[in-house]
Amino acid sequence: MQCGWRWLRVKLIFSEQLQFESTKRGGLPGLVLLIAQSGSYRVAPYIRAATSLGYEILVVSNSAHSLIPEIANGITVDFDNPVKALELILAATDGLHILCALATDDSCVELCSQVSIHLNLPHNNPEAAELTHRKDLARRALRKGGCRTPDFEIIEINYSSKNALSIDYPVVVKPLSLSASRGVIRADNQYQLVAACARIDKILDSSGQTGFIRNHLLVESYLDGAEYAIEGFIINGEFHLLTIFEKPEPLTGPYFEETYYITPSRLEGELQQVLIAEVRKCCQAYGLKQGPIHAEARITETGPVLLELAARTIGGQCGQ
């Protein structure tokens, strides 16, 4: 895979950063704090990666009854109560030598930022972390940052056919804070839009979300174009590319299920550079400074347009 030498470079930079943190704190043995949902399939790869770098890992999760020893023996918190979770983490790590804090999934990135701030570790600001899983706020930040964005608006989930959109069909409807393409639906007319809203409403019933993000949806112009996933790490504000994955199937809707990925990308070199430059610009618009980046974009007639940007690794076998 083309990302091999890039991963080695990022691994060396990351290892040097951890060694610097260790030296700064008196050269004492240190821990990597991993904040993860107990059912996350990213936990095991992170544990293997920490071991390969020679660092011990301490897992913070929402389950005390896991088959994974590192989770069962780690710190248990309630992610639905971030204030209390932060208090418990800080109390449990008091006196420990923590080198860095990492979040595995979207639901943990803000808490990870708060922990890092209190422990004086490299981090993303909580406001930047929030943008990575709040699609409405993210679109506004990208527009403000001069990035390419589709036309968009926010609607209430009980959208009525009596209302009219300010943007033209076809459109794509999205929950404000779900991942893995859940509830992302294309609508070619107002009738389909109303039906999509009703379908997403049922999906959100089991999401545990409340308030504004439960009762509103993002609607944006559908974009034609080939879709790509861009993987990398931001270290001290600098984006380091690992690889570009292609999504070879045409993703035209009405639903956008996860597909298979291929790499190396067949995208010609000049277009690759334009795509990477746009992702860098979007990272800056979000205000991201540290950690993994998983971005998805389409290359349209006017250039690459970001679809999603997450402060985590890609999922599935690709992430492993």
Disulfide bonds with the S-S distance in Angstrom:
none
